């Protein structure tokens, strides 16, 4: 089944403790992206990647890092999480930009206390 | 820069009534436009998309949307609401050299009353 898989689905952590949210897609898509969803703000792009070793900032990159060492994986790293990063995170992928639309993962609900 | 405005954060309709969710966009070049649906505790699912072909676009679950360039609008409609349509709906735009970036509206929560 073609899909984007995120792990974990739920995570509660403490301020300052480094964490990684994994994202993997099995569709051989070039483009991948991370979004965060907050009530009343919709989805905002954190980082995106156009291909292996090619990444760039989205609208809200502060406090996040990403890497794209393999085409299928695009992990999101929070090196020192803070409470304002409590949010619902989505990974998404697309075969060639957005003309065909992104396929989204099921989301990771992160709580930083 | 591209942006999306969804009018109405919450829309409530009766079962069997017309569903109309409004979306206006801003883009400096011809856009790609999308509607996504999010059911509770799930990710986003693509409902339909406009990519410069027919201006009336049909999607899944009986939804359709019409691209109106003069009004910079891409409103989503469904003739007859069903209880299972209750969800949050997001309009999104992508344009120009940033065609890898989707910019989303803030979403419209659709409630369907029996």
Interface residues (C-beta under 8 A of the other chain):
Chain A: X4 X31 X33 X35 X40 X41 X42 X43 X44 X45 X48 X50 X58 X90 X92 X94 X97 X98 X99 X100 X101 X102 X103 X104 X105 X106 X107
Chain B: X9 X32 X34 X36 X42 X43 X44 X45 X46 X49 X51 X90 X94 X99 X100 X101 X102 X103 X104 X105 X106 X107
